[in-house]
């Protein structure tokens, strides 16, 4: 593992609603950077204030909290503090969630299933390089060049397709959708087929999962 070039006092923020996660991460930070100053919070709403008050340089933030998800917080942090380095440390699958956090401004995404050595490497890279991307995320970033819709597959849908997909995800059937939009059931069925083809899915359950991941966040 590459060691920090300077053993200087770097200010970290650990934001996670599980104290055991914060404690474990602080131990690893201390191993990599003994001079680091570490602040903690279990609240999503406190992140912005702590960063402003304490001059946080590296923020390690969970993707989800009981009081909301951190996607908008990441964007706000980067807008107000462009130099801050943000590492998302989450139990959510990298393949499904990493790109949207990176697009929002995160400088890295680390799975909570990672080995300790990978966590140490992530801490070191965030300090030395200002970013950390696992092999999984690096492959996603390469794929993104060729498929911009990878961040949010729903963006490949037309406005009408997204409207109907949303109604399916809310539990409405073909007849309800047809009546609500004043179109024929055959038209709804055709659009449904187009939606499934574009999203590469086979059923409504998969559609609902996509909406939970990409539409509500």
FENNOR-V146774 format. One record per run of one state. SS is the DSSP state (@ for helix, = for strand, . for the rest). FROM is the first residue (numbers start at 0). TO is the last residue. Records with the same first field share a line. If there is no record, write none. Layout:
SS = FROM-TO + FROM-TO
//
This chain:
. = 0-9 + 15-17 + 32-35 + 41-42 + 54-56 + 61-62 + 65-66 + 69-69 + 80-83 + 90-92 + 104-106 + 111-114 + 128-130 + 133-133 + 146-146 + 150-151 + 156-157 + 169-172 + 181-183 + 199-202 + 214-216
= = 10-14 + 36-40 + 57-60 + 63-64 + 67-68 + 84-89 + 107-110 + 131-132
@ = 18-31 + 43-53 + 70-79 + 93-103 + 115-127 + 134-145 + 147-149 + 152-155 + 158-168 + 173-180 + 184-198 + 203-213
//
